[in-house]
Amino acid sequence: MSTDTADWPTARLCAFIAELDFEQIPPRVVHFAQGLMIDWLGSALAGKGAHQVEMIDGFARAMGPADGPSTIIPTRRRTSPYFAAMVNAAASHVVEQDDVHNGSVFHPAAVIFPAVLAVAEAEGKTGREVLTACIAGYEVGIRVGEFLGRSHYEIFHTTGTAGAVAAAAAVGKLIGLDAAGLNHALGSAGTQAAGLWEFLRDAADSKQLHTARAAANGLFSAYLARDGFKGAAQILEGKKGMASGMSSDADPARLTDGLGSRWATEETS
């Protein structure tokens, strides 16, 4: 492996995201992302009333502020970006109508849109900034899911694991992190990445917990990085990183596959 840190796959991925500009994104991809956002909103609204969402919202009511800049979509209640992202991500993954990328087995919308829109409301971001950040999150999260491979998905809920990294990339892009800052954000998100399929064996409520925590942890990681909190530089491909502990068929080349030419965002459905 190269000793030049700029050649590491995670560093190259972060450099691409840091340099990504709205004008560089093909119009067809922007239009596609707009459609994904509309579809996601329907999924988030459809999650209203699910007992898992109500319990996570109850936690947000008890532990978070009673008012704030960000909207909890199913209830229209306002709170902090952190808790809005958490509840909206839980609501997004109830009715199984959120988008999916088949190659990575990842549901990007359920974690990326809740995190980005919660922050965008708080920080007054433009529509272009929101779409650029969301597309950045899709491009990262899908590649991370592909990198981790099918062996990962046998045990881990990729939307919870790759989702945390995707949300960190998206929020990091939105708040203006440079490549080094994005790398720190991904490092902190990756070390928190979680989600096990064991819940399917006894119909536990963990699926919505996975998306809630992925969105919230990604947001948390990006803000920590903005304040100078250092994350592991190779949390994805490092010897003691996600691939080593969570996959037997990880392919680091997938992390940078077609950056700038292949838009994985438009491969979702």
N, C-alpha and C positions, 0 to 999 in steps of 0.2 A: 504494500500500500504506500502511496506517496506520502512523504513527510510534509509536503506543502499543504497546510490546512485549507487553503482555498480550493484544492482539488478534491477534498472530501465531499461525498455526495450530499450530505446535509448542508454543508457550506454553499455548494453550488445551487442547491434548491433555494436557500435563503437569499442568495444574491439575485436570483431570478425574480423572486417575489419583491424584494426591495426595489428593484429597477422597473418593475411592471407599471406601466402607465395606461390609463384608460384608452388613449389613442392607439396603443399598440394592439389592443384586443379587437379581433375581427368583429364587425357589426353583427354578424350572424350569431356569434357567441354571446354578445351582450343581449341580443334579443332573446336568445334561448334562456339565459340566466333570468331575465325578467319573467319569463313564463314559469320557470322553476320556483321563483319567489311567490308568484300568485298561487300556484298549486300548493306550496308549503303553507301559505296562510290558511287555506281551506283545511288542511290537515290539523293545524294548530287549533283552529276554532272547533273542529270536530272532537278534539280531546277534552272539551269542557264536560265536566260531570263525571269523568272517569275517577274511580276512587283513588288510584295512584296519584293522579294530578292534584286532586283535592288535598291529599295528605302532604304532598310536597309544597303546595301552596300554603297549607296551614303552617308548615315549618317556616316558610318565608314570612308569613304574617307575624309569627312569634319572634323570629330572630332578626328580621330585616326592618328597615324603616317603614313607617306608616304612609309615607308619601315619597315621591322622588321623580326623577325625570323620565323614567322608562316605564313602558306599558306592559302589564301582564295581559296578554291578548284574550284568553278565555273569559276573564272577569272584568277587564278594562280598569282594574286597579293599578295604581302607579307606585313604583318603589325604586330601589337602586338598580343600576344595570346588572349587577351580579345576580340578584334574586330574580329579576325579570328574565334574564337569560336562562336561569335554572328552571323556572316554572314553564316557560314557553317551550323549552326543549323537551321537557317531560310530556307536555300536551301534544307535541308534534309527532310523537312516536306511539300513538295509541291505536289508530284505526288502520294502520298499514297502507296508507295511501300516499305516504311521503316517497320521494324519489329514491332510486337505487342505481348504483353503478355495478353492473354484473361482474366485471373483471376483478374488482376489489372487494366485492360483497359489502359495500359500504353505502349507508344512507346519509349523504352529505347534508341535505337540507335541514334535517332534524337537529343538527348541532350548529351549523354555520350561520344560518339566518337568525336564530334566536340570539346568539352572541353578538353578531354584528349590529343588528337593529337596536338592541338594547343600548349599546355604546353609541351608536349614531344619534339616537334621540338625546342622549346626555350631552354629547359634544357638538351637536349641531352640524353634522356632516351632510354633504350634498349627495344627491342620487348617484352621481358618477363615482364618488368616493365609496359609497356603499356597494355598488355593483363591482367595482374593481376589487374591493376587499373580499367580497363573497366569491368571486371567480378565483382569486388567489387561494382562498381556503379550499375550494373544490380541487384545484390543481395539486395542492399539497396533499390533501387527505386521500384522494384517489390513488396517488402514487405511493403513499405510505401503505395503504391497504394492499396494493399490488406487490409492493416490496415484501411485506410480511407473509404473503402467500396463503395458500389453502390450508397448510398445516396449522397456521395461526387460527384460522376461522373454525377449525374443528373444536377448539377449546374456548377461544376468546370471541366476544361480540365485537367485531371490527368497528362498528359504529361508536362503541365506547372507547376503544383504544386509539385507532387512527383519528377518530372524531375529536379527541382532546387536542391532538397535534394540529388538526385542521382548523379548529376554532382559535387556537393560539396564533396560527399564521394569519388568519383572516382579521382578527382584532388587532394583531400587531401591525398589519398593513394599514388598517384604518387609522390607527393612532400615530402613524408615521415612524415606526421603528426602522432603523437601517439594517443592513444585512447582519451585523454583529448582534444587534438587539433581537432580531428575529431568531437567530440561532440560540440565544439565551432563552427566549420564550418557548421555542420548541423543546429545548432541554428540560425546562421545568414542567412543561405539559407531558412530555414523554415519561418522565419519572412518576407521574400520577396516573398514567393511562391504565384503565382497568375495565373489566366487564367479562364475566364468565357465563358460559351457557348452562351451568348447573341449574339455574333457576327454572329451566324448561322441564326438569324432571318432576317438580312438584308445584308447578304453576305459581311460583313466587312472583313478586311484583317488581323484580329487578330491572326489567327492560327499560322502563321509564326512568329508573334511577341512573342507568348507564348514560342515557342521553342528557339528563339533567346535569350530571357531574361532568361529563365531557365538555359541554358548553361553558359551564361555570369555571371549571379548571382551566380551560383554554383562555378565557377572559382574564382570570386571575394571573395566569402565567405571563400574558402579554403586558399587563400593568406592572407586574413585578419587574419585568425586563426593562420597561421604560424608566423605572426608578433605579436601575443598576444592579438588580439581582442576577447573579450569574447562574446559568444553567449549563448542563453538560454539553460539550461541543458535538459529540457524536452519540447522542442518545438513541439514535435509530440504528446505526450500523456498527457502533463501537463494540469492543470485546465483551463488555458487560452492559450493553444497551438492550433495547427492546427486542431486536432480532435474536440475540443470544438467548434470551430468557423466554421468548414467546413464539419462536418459529424454528422449523427444521429445514425449510426450503427458501429462506429469504434470499432475494436477489437485489443487491445494492444498485445495479444498473437501472432498475425500475424507478428509482427515486428521481432520476434526471431524464427519463425517457422522453425525447421529443419536446423538451422545454422550448416554448416559443413557436413551435410548429404544430404539435399535436395538442389540441385543446380538449382535455379529458372532460371538462365541464359538459360539453355537448354529447358525451357518450352516455349520460345518465337518462333514465326514463322513469 
